[in-house]
Amino acid sequence: MKTIWMALLVVFNISNSQAEDLDLPTPKKGYIWTKCPDIKGAFLQPDNWHFKKDKKGDTFGFFITKEEIGTNGQFTTGMSVNVIPNIPKKKAVSPYDFACKYREAARQSVKFANEWNKDMGPFKSVGFVFNKDDKKGAFTVHTLLIANNKTGTLYLVLFEAPTAEWAETWKIAEPMLQLLYIDDSI
């Protein structure tokens, strides 16, 4: 089994497949590792931020947010990771092709500030950043779709924050998005 550190683009081998047993590096000051055994993964969580896990059907949702998520399920600043298995069965395309179509659909309704594609070991990713306005105000959204064509799984990773706070919030978000610990067998 292989796992990948997104920022380092280095593949690590793990002998034990449980996320609780992962030998993770010391997190950057101001963060802790939040382990997600359901997906054999881990994510950086800023000190004093909140974590919530959800599952709808076979899709897992993990949320690391500045504000505690209430019963309405909303937050202003934070990261959400949706792990969507079986994309080929559900959408009749590979996860990477779905990710590309997702970005193209988004392009029809928002203007991208930035976009990219990357190959990361067994994963391929598609990303883009955009600004949106809604009744709560102006927000910046960093979108990353990570495709595992071998297993048929897609990771949809979003980080959003008020646009007026983006420059400062990005200093917190960037390490979170650079050090995603995901397993290539999921």
Secondary structure, DSSP 8 states (H G I E B T S, - for coil): -EEEETTTTEEEE-S---GGG-------TTEEEEEEGGGTEEEEEETT-EEEEEEETTEEEEEEESS---TT---SSEEEEEEE--HHHHHSS-HHHHHHHHHHHHHTTS-EEEEEEEEETTEEEEEEEEEEEETTEEEEEEEEEEEETTTTEEEEEEEEEEGGGHHHHHHHHHHHHH--EEETT-
